[in-house]
């Protein structure tokens, strides 16, 4: 094969180290198709339970997209907490509403067991 047929598209430095071996997580999505794609998603929250090695990642949803159904988003928000929680503060038991804005504005991967 010619060099011209297989050009280098990017070079980046690689450092080999075992220092962070116990602190890094690798996520794989074996059932993920090409669409939807989280490559350009914004992570708005991430929680890690180091002892059980469970990870929760929340991605922001574009509620202004022409593909977003606001009515359904409101229904999902009400169903998540059992009531309309728009503008609600945490309850005395410390429970926080799932969707503070009263619409489903995030989607998550929960819980994932780190490997």
Buried (B, 14 or more C-beta within 10 A) or exposed (E): EEEEEEEEEEEEEEEEEEEEEEEEEEEEEEEEEEEEEBEEBEEEEEEEEEEEEBBBBBBEBEBEEEEBEEEEBBEBBBEEBEEEBBEBEEEEEEEEBBBBBBBBBBBBBEBBEBE
